[in-house]
Amino acid sequence: MELKPYLEHHYDYNYWANKRYLAVAETLTEEQLFRKQGHSWDSVQRVLVHMLSSERMWPQRWRGEPGTFLDPQDFPTAASIREYWVEVEKNMRLFLAEQNEAALLRDVTYMNPKGETFTLPLWQMMAHVPNHNTHHRGELAAMFTLMNIPHPEEEVVQYFLVKSGQRQP
């Protein structure tokens, strides 16, 4: 498989899974959304904003722009996160659509928030974003479980089973 179709599948899965978890987050009370639970970013709201912020930041870096973090205070509801994510997804899909195999193989240098500089092939950085979100969806699953909130299975095999018609969405 070539890199671009691989990444397109990876991002399709990523957005499918994110939307399933955002749908659960939208059912939470304000207290549940902001409850500090001791995971990497404390609350469901902060984990979602971190995922959104990171996903927004990577294309900035790939375009040679400084990456900037979003302020969690700008997202008082799960719906506000979902609304902003629509634009972030469009931007990411547009960026991917603009790439070809040669572009995906090119080295990109970026600086992280600590001021450290790194260089990797673009495709490796692009593969990171859905993987990063998978990690944080695992944290969200744990948070939902601790609150006795049902949540969907979101492993990549579930996505492919749904796409193949073997499971219901």
CYANA upper distance limits for C-alpha pairs under 8 A (distance plus 0.5 A):
  1 MET  CA      5 PRO  CA      7.62
  1 MET  CA      6 TYR  CA      7.14
  2 GLU  CA      6 TYR  CA      6.90
  2 GLU  CA    101 GLU  CA      7.95
  3 LEU  CA      7 LEU  CA      6.60
  3 LEU  CA    101 GLU  CA      6.99
  3 LEU  CA    104 LEU  CA      7.85
  3 LEU  CA    123 TRP  CA      7.69
  4 LYS  CA      8 GLU  CA      6.59
  4 LYS  CA     96 LEU  CA      8.17
  4 LYS  CA     99 GLN  CA      8.06
  4 LYS  CA    100 ASN  CA      7.32
  4 LYS  CA    101 GLU  CA      6.98
  4 LYS  CA    104 LEU  CA      8.08
  5 PRO  CA      9 HIS  CA      6.69
  6 TYR  CA     10 HIS  CA      6.69
  7 LEU  CA     11 TYR  CA      6.57
  7 LEU  CA    123 TRP  CA      8.34
  7 LEU  CA    126 MET  CA      7.90
  7 LEU  CA    127 ALA  CA      7.20
  8 GLU  CA     12 ASP  CA      6.59
  8 GLU  CA     96 LEU  CA      8.06
  9 HIS  CA     13 TYR  CA      6.68
 10 HIS  CA     14 ASN  CA      6.66
 10 HIS  CA    127 ALA  CA      8.04
 10 HIS  CA    130 PRO  CA      7.19
 11 TYR  CA     15 TYR  CA      6.67
 11 TYR  CA    130 PRO  CA      6.88
 12 ASP  CA     16 TRP  CA      6.65
 13 TYR  CA     17 ALA  CA      6.62
 13 TYR  CA    156 VAL  CA      7.10
 13 TYR  CA    159 TYR  CA      6.77
 14 ASN  CA     18 ASN  CA      6.54
 14 ASN  CA    130 PRO  CA      5.84
 14 ASN  CA    133 ASN  CA      7.81
 14 ASN  CA    134 THR  CA      8.11
 15 TYR  CA     19 LYS  CA      6.49
 15 TYR  CA     89 GLU  CA      8.24
 16 TRP  CA     20 ARG  CA      6.99
 16 TRP  CA    159 TYR  CA      8.03
 17 ALA  CA     21 TYR  CA      6.95
 17 ALA  CA    154 GLU  CA      5.93
 17 ALA  CA    155 GLU  CA      8.50
 17 ALA  CA    159 TYR  CA      8.35
 18 ASN  CA     22 LEU  CA      6.55
 18 ASN  CA    133 ASN  CA      8.37
 18 ASN  CA    137 ARG  CA      8.17
 19 LYS  CA     23 ALA  CA      6.56
 20 ARG  CA     24 VAL  CA      7.18
 20 ARG  CA    152 PRO  CA      7.27
 20 ARG  CA    154 GLU  CA      8.32
 21 TYR  CA     25 ALA  CA      6.76
 21 TYR  CA    137 ARG  CA      7.89
 21 TYR  CA    140 LEU  CA      8.36
 21 TYR  CA    151 HIS  CA      7.64
 21 TYR  CA    152 PRO  CA      7.81
 22 LEU  CA     26 GLU  CA      6.64
 22 LEU  CA     78 ALA  CA      7.35
 22 LEU  CA     82 ARG  CA      7.32
 23 ALA  CA     27 THR  CA      7.38
 24 VAL  CA     28 LEU  CA      7.54
 24 VAL  CA    150 PRO  CA      8.43
 24 VAL  CA    151 HIS  CA      7.00
 25 ALA  CA     33 LEU  CA      7.42
 25 ALA  CA     44 VAL  CA      7.91
 25 ALA  CA     78 ALA  CA      6.48
 26 GLU  CA     77 THR  CA      8.25
 26 GLU  CA     78 ALA  CA      5.68
 26 GLU  CA     79 ALA  CA      6.85
 28 LEU  CA     32 GLN  CA      6.16
 28 LEU  CA     33 LEU  CA      6.34
 29 THR  CA     33 LEU  CA      6.66
 30 GLU  CA     34 PHE  CA      6.76
 30 GLU  CA     77 THR  CA      8.22
 31 GLU  CA     35 ARG  CA      6.18
 32 GLN  CA     44 VAL  CA      8.26
 32 GLN  CA    147 MET  CA      8.23
 33 LEU  CA     43 SER  CA      7.06
 33 LEU  CA     44 VAL  CA      5.82
 33 LEU  CA     45 GLN  CA      5.99
 33 LEU  CA     77 THR  CA      8.49
 33 LEU  CA     78 ALA  CA      8.32
 34 PHE  CA     43 SER  CA      5.74
 34 PHE  CA     44 VAL  CA      6.84
 34 PHE  CA     45 GLN  CA      6.34
 34 PHE  CA     46 ARG  CA      8.20
 35 ARG  CA     42 ASP  CA      8.02
 35 ARG  CA     43 SER  CA      5.87
 35 ARG  CA     44 VAL  CA      7.86
 36 LYS  CA     42 ASP  CA      5.23
 36 LYS  CA     43 SER  CA      5.32
 37 GLN  CA     42 ASP  CA      5.66
 37 GLN  CA     43 SER  CA      6.38
 37 GLN  CA    143 MET  CA      7.41
 38 GLY  CA     42 ASP  CA      5.33
 38 GLY  CA     43 SER  CA      8.13
 39 HIS  CA     43 SER  CA      7.77
 39 HIS  CA    139 GLU  CA      7.34
 40 SER  CA     47 VAL  CA      8.04
 41 TRP  CA     46 ARG  CA      6.03
 41 TRP  CA     47 VAL  CA      5.78
 41 TRP  CA     50 HIS  CA      8.09
 42 ASP  CA     46 ARG  CA      7.12
 42 ASP  CA     47 VAL  CA      7.72
 43 SER  CA     47 VAL  CA      6.68
 43 SER  CA    143 MET  CA      8.48
 44 VAL  CA     48 LEU  CA      6.70
 44 VAL  CA    140 LEU  CA      6.81
 44 VAL  CA    143 MET  CA      7.62
 45 GLN  CA     49 VAL  CA      6.68
 45 GLN  CA     72 PRO  CA      8.21
 45 GLN  CA     77 THR  CA      8.17
 45 GLN  CA     78 ALA  CA      7.47
 46 ARG  CA     50 HIS  CA      6.47
 46 ARG  CA     72 PRO  CA      6.79
 47 VAL  CA     51 MET  CA      6.71
 47 VAL  CA    136 HIS  CA      7.31
 47 VAL  CA    140 LEU  CA      7.94
 48 LEU  CA     52 LEU  CA      6.64
 48 LEU  CA     81 ILE  CA      7.92
 49 VAL  CA     53 SER  CA      6.32
 49 VAL  CA     70 LEU  CA      7.81
 49 VAL  CA     71 ASP  CA      8.46
 49 VAL  CA     72 PRO  CA      6.45
 49 VAL  CA     75 PHE  CA      8.01
 49 VAL  CA     81 ILE  CA      7.38
 50 HIS  CA     54 SER  CA      6.47
 50 HIS  CA     70 LEU  CA      8.32
 50 HIS  CA     72 PRO  CA      8.49
 51 MET  CA     55 GLU  CA      6.62
 51 MET  CA    132 HIS  CA      8.25
 51 MET  CA    133 ASN  CA      6.55
 51 MET  CA    136 HIS  CA      7.77
 52 LEU  CA     56 ARG  CA      6.64
 52 LEU  CA     81 ILE  CA      8.23
 52 LEU  CA     85 TRP  CA      6.97
 52 LEU  CA     88 VAL  CA      8.08
 53 SER  CA     57 MET  CA      6.57
 53 SER  CA     68 THR  CA      8.36
 53 SER  CA     69 PHE  CA      6.00
 53 SER  CA     70 LEU  CA      5.83
 54 SER  CA     58 TRP  CA      6.87
 54 SER  CA     69 PHE  CA      7.70
 54 SER  CA    129 VAL  CA      8.28
 55 GLU  CA     59 PRO  CA      8.05
 55 GLU  CA     88 VAL  CA      7.72
 55 GLU  CA     92 MET  CA      8.48
 55 GLU  CA    129 VAL  CA      6.81
 56 ARG  CA     60 GLN  CA      7.58
 56 ARG  CA     88 VAL  CA      6.26
 56 ARG  CA     92 MET  CA      8.34
 57 MET  CA     61 ARG  CA      6.92
 57 MET  CA     67 GLY  CA      5.28
 57 MET  CA     68 THR  CA      6.48
 57 MET  CA     69 PHE  CA      7.43
 58 TRP  CA     62 TRP  CA      6.73
 58 TRP  CA     67 GLY  CA      7.41
 58 TRP  CA    125 MET  CA      8.48
 58 TRP  CA    129 VAL  CA      8.31
 59 PRO  CA     63 ARG  CA      6.61
 59 PRO  CA     92 MET  CA      7.36
 59 PRO  CA     95 PHE  CA      7.76
 60 GLN  CA     64 GLY  CA      6.96
 60 GLN  CA     65 GLU  CA      5.51
 60 GLN  CA     66 PRO  CA      6.86
 60 GLN  CA     67 GLY  CA      5.93
 61 ARG  CA     65 GLU  CA      5.70
 61 ARG  CA     66 PRO  CA      6.43
 61 ARG  CA     67 GLY  CA      6.08
 61 ARG  CA    110 TYR  CA      6.30
 61 ARG  CA    111 MET  CA      8.23
 62 TRP  CA    108 VAL  CA      7.05
 62 TRP  CA    109 THR  CA      8.38
 62 TRP  CA    110 TYR  CA      7.85
 62 TRP  CA    122 LEU  CA      7.99
 64 GLY  CA    110 TYR  CA      7.67
 66 PRO  CA    111 MET  CA      8.13
 67 GLY  CA    112 ASN  CA      8.31
 67 GLY  CA    113 PRO  CA      8.36
 70 LEU  CA     74 ASP  CA      8.25
 71 ASP  CA     75 PHE  CA      8.19
 72 PRO  CA     76 PRO  CA      8.20
 75 PHE  CA     80 SER  CA      6.02
 75 PHE  CA     81 ILE  CA      6.38
 76 PRO  CA     80 SER  CA      7.25
 77 THR  CA     81 ILE  CA      7.15
 78 ALA  CA     82 ARG  CA      6.75
 79 ALA  CA     83 GLU  CA      6.61
 80 SER  CA     84 TYR  CA      6.81
 81 ILE  CA     85 TRP  CA      6.56
 82 ARG  CA     86 VAL  CA      7.00
 83 GLU  CA     87 GLU  CA      8.02
 84 TYR  CA     88 VAL  CA      7.13
 85 TRP  CA     89 GLU  CA      6.41
 86 VAL  CA     90 LYS  CA      6.77
 87 GLU  CA     91 ASN  CA      6.63
 88 VAL  CA     92 MET  CA      6.66
 89 GLU  CA     93 ARG  CA      6.56
 90 LYS  CA     94 LEU  CA      6.53
 91 ASN  CA     95 PHE  CA      6.64
 92 MET  CA     96 LEU  CA      6.71
 93 ARG  CA     97 ALA  CA      6.54
 94 LEU  CA     98 GLU  CA      6.77
 95 PHE  CA     99 GLN  CA      7.30
 99 GLN  CA    103 ALA  CA      6.14
 99 GLN  CA    104 LEU  CA      6.89
100 ASN  CA    104 LEU  CA      6.71
101 GLU  CA    105 LEU  CA      6.89
102 ALA  CA    106 ARG  CA      6.98
103 ALA  CA    122 LEU  CA      7.91
104 LEU  CA    121 PRO  CA      7.28
104 LEU  CA    122 LEU  CA      5.54
104 LEU  CA    123 TRP  CA      5.37
105 LEU  CA    121 PRO  CA      5.82
105 LEU  CA    122 LEU  CA      6.54
105 LEU  CA    123 TRP  CA      6.77
106 ARG  CA    121 PRO  CA      5.76
106 ARG  CA    122 LEU  CA      6.46
107 ASP  CA    119 THR  CA      6.75
107 ASP  CA    120 LEU  CA      5.72
107 ASP  CA    121 PRO  CA      4.64
107 ASP  CA    122 LEU  CA      6.44
108 VAL  CA    119 THR  CA      5.92
108 VAL  CA    120 LEU  CA      6.15
108 VAL  CA    121 PRO  CA      6.43
108 VAL  CA    122 LEU  CA      6.33
109 THR  CA    117 THR  CA      7.33
109 THR  CA    118 PHE  CA      6.00
109 THR  CA    119 THR  CA      4.67
109 THR  CA    120 LEU  CA      7.22
110 TYR  CA    117 THR  CA      6.13
110 TYR  CA    118 PHE  CA      6.11
110 TYR  CA    119 THR  CA      7.02
111 MET  CA    115 GLY  CA      6.12
111 MET  CA    116 GLU  CA      5.86
111 MET  CA    117 THR  CA      4.85
111 MET  CA    118 PHE  CA      6.90
112 ASN  CA    116 GLU  CA      5.98
112 ASN  CA    117 THR  CA      7.04
112 ASN  CA    118 PHE  CA      8.47
120 LEU  CA    124 GLN  CA      7.17
120 LEU  CA    125 MET  CA      7.39
121 PRO  CA    125 MET  CA      7.36
122 LEU  CA    126 MET  CA      6.64
123 TRP  CA    127 ALA  CA      6.55
124 GLN  CA    128 HIS  CA      6.88
125 MET  CA    129 VAL  CA      7.56
126 MET  CA    130 PRO  CA      8.40
127 ALA  CA    131 ASN  CA      7.18
128 HIS  CA    132 HIS  CA      6.37
129 VAL  CA    133 ASN  CA      6.82
130 PRO  CA    134 THR  CA      6.65
131 ASN  CA    135 HIS  CA      6.93
132 HIS  CA    136 HIS  CA      7.06
133 ASN  CA    137 ARG  CA      6.51
134 THR  CA    138 GLY  CA      6.82
135 HIS  CA    139 GLU  CA      7.27
136 HIS  CA    140 LEU  CA      6.76
137 ARG  CA    141 ALA  CA      6.56
138 GLY  CA    142 ALA  CA      6.88
139 GLU  CA    143 MET  CA      6.74
140 LEU  CA    144 PHE  CA      6.53
141 ALA  CA    145 THR  CA      6.57
141 ALA  CA    151 HIS  CA      7.19
142 ALA  CA    146 LEU  CA      6.69
143 MET  CA    147 MET  CA      6.94
144 PHE  CA    148 ASN  CA      6.62
144 PHE  CA    149 ILE  CA      5.36
144 PHE  CA    150 PRO  CA      7.29
144 PHE  CA    151 HIS  CA      7.35
145 THR  CA    149 ILE  CA      6.20
145 THR  CA    150 PRO  CA      7.44
145 THR  CA    151 HIS  CA      8.37
153 GLU  CA    158 GLN  CA      7.40
154 GLU  CA    158 GLN  CA      6.64
154 GLU  CA    159 TYR  CA      7.40
155 GLU  CA    159 TYR  CA      7.28
156 VAL  CA    160 PHE  CA      6.90
157 VAL  CA    161 LEU  CA      6.60
158 GLN  CA    162 VAL  CA      6.68
158 GLN  CA    167 ARG  CA      8.17
159 TYR  CA    163 LYS  CA      6.66
160 PHE  CA    164 SER  CA      6.49
161 LEU  CA    165 GLY  CA      6.74
161 LEU  CA    166 GLN  CA      5.64
161 LEU  CA    167 ARG  CA      5.96
162 VAL  CA    166 GLN  CA      6.35
162 VAL  CA    167 ARG  CA      5.15
162 VAL  CA    168 GLN  CA      6.26
162 VAL  CA    169 PRO  CA      6.25
